[in-house]
Amino acid sequence: MKVPRLLEAGSLEHPMVIVRSGFWQFNAAGLFHGDQALVIDPGIYPEDIALLGAAVTTRARSGPPRRVTQVILTHSHHDHIRGWSHFPGAEVIMPRVAAEKGPDARARIVAAKAKVDQRLGIEEKPFAYPHADRTFDRPLPIQLGELEVQLLPLYGHSNCCSVVWVPALRTLFSADYLVTPGTPYCRWEMPAMEAALDWLARFVEDHEVETIWPAHYAPLRGPAAIRAGLHQDREALRILRSTCEQGLAQGLSEAEILRAATQSARAWRGSDSKASRLQDLDNAQRMLASCRA
């Protein structure tokens, strides 16, 4: 196991904790105010979850540790739902669609977690799919002491995704949106992903968002960086759609269209890696299906 790092330690002026996991550079988050705290997508390794819990309950605190009153799960992918039961007494909140996954979907998610656990050498008690105490399918404001936190459904990355907005901190926790700008991570339908990015672009302008913390990798700090990241993702999908539409109009085979689409994405981005190649192909396949619909 790689030791987790505390990227944001939290203070009275900036009551936010970020723990970076040694796996997938996952960013687990926490917020606190007064004697209350909450966590968002709590982490990968048990050590990540423990560090997050310790930091969010004790930072800028001279008295007894705070209580973690809410666990927020942005969506149902296995890296986001780990640790849901590690905070006894906390209310578990997740999108309604995620909470209502059927038995087959739940089994696939739990099996995916078990496979990664085996790879990482994580040994925990048997894992159960989260039991939600509260769900939402429209914007849900919650209060953490005097700190307002807004849970916002945003389907596109998946069919059950959401983001978390903290107005007082001008910070948006974007789940798996804007993880690596220029390589959008779509795990559902492309029209919904395109609409989600358009929604994000409007939201960050209307609400003067200053920082975006994706669930993996580096944050986007400042309006210029946020606008640039959104432009990269939106343009990447525009190029894929244009290439797929042109290929269909020319009567090219599926293999030819996918090859052209992934090559155009890499050429525009100007960078390449095994992970981005795999995601480019997945995005191209989803985009081609959308163009054929």
BELHUBEL-V19174 format. One record per pair of residues at least 4 apart in sequence whose ideal C-beta (glycine too) atoms are under 6 Angstrom apart, sorted by the first residue. I is the first residue (numbers start at 0). GAP is how many residues later the second one is. Records with the same first field share a line. If there is no record, write none. Layout:
BEGIN
I->GAP ; GAP
END
This chain:
BEGIN
0->44
1->20
3->15 ; 17 ; 43 ; 44 ; 47
4->15
6->11 ; 13
7->8 ; 9 ; 10
9->5 ; 6 ; 7 ; 49
10->49
11->48
14->16 ; 17 ; 18
15->15
16->13 ; 38 ; 39
17->9 ; 11
18->9 ; 29 ; 32 ; 33
19->7
20->5 ; 22 ; 23 ; 27
22->21
23->192
24->191 ; 192
25->18 ; 53 ; 190
26->186 ; 188
27->13 ; 14 ; 15 ; 20 ; 24
28->11 ; 144
29->9 ; 22 ; 26
30->7 ; 113
31->5 ; 24 ; 34
32->111 ; 112 ; 113 ; 114
33->111
34->31
35->30 ; 33 ; 108 ; 109
36->19 ; 20 ; 29 ; 31
37->32 ; 106
38->13 ; 32
39->32 ; 124 ; 133
40->33 ; 39 ; 174
41->7 ; 10 ; 41
42->5 ; 6 ; 9 ; 40
43->4
48->34 ; 37
54->4
56->8 ; 9
57->7
67->19 ; 22
68->21
69->20 ; 21 ; 23
70->13 ; 16 ; 19 ; 21
71->21
72->7 ; 8 ; 21
73->6 ; 88 ; 101
74->5 ; 23 ; 83 ; 85 ; 86
75->22 ; 25 ; 33 ; 84
77->31 ; 34 ; 35
80->49
83->8 ; 46
90->42
91->38 ; 40 ; 41
92->41
93->4 ; 5 ; 38
94->58 ; 65 ; 67
95->4 ; 39 ; 41
96->63
97->62
98->33 ; 36
100->4 ; 5
105->23
109->19
112->14
116->5
135->4 ; 15
136->16
138->13
139->11
140->9
141->7
143->5
147->19
148->17
149->15
150->11 ; 13
151->10 ; 11
152->9
153->7 ; 8 ; 9 ; 42
154->4 ; 6 ; 37
155->36 ; 37 ; 40
156->4 ; 19 ; 20 ; 30
157->29 ; 30
158->29
160->14
162->9 ; 11 ; 12
163->9
164->7
165->5
169->39 ; 40
170->40
171->37 ; 40
172->40
173->4 ; 38 ; 40
174->40
175->9 ; 39
177->34 ; 36 ; 51
178->6 ; 35 ; 37 ; 38
180->48 ; 51 ; 52
181->50 ; 54 ; 87
182->93 ; 96
183->49 ; 52 ; 53
185->7 ; 97 ; 100
187->4
189->96 ; 97 ; 100
190->99
193->43
196->36 ; 37
200->29
201->4
202->4
203->5 ; 22
210->8 ; 10
211->8 ; 14
212->6
219->5 ; 6 ; 9
220->4
230->4
235->29
238->25 ; 29
239->21 ; 25 ; 43 ; 44 ; 47
240->46
242->17 ; 18 ; 21
243->13 ; 17 ; 43 ; 44 ; 47
244->46
246->5 ; 10 ; 13
247->43
251->4 ; 5
256->31
257->26
260->23
261->18 ; 19 ; 22
264->15
265->6
275->4
END
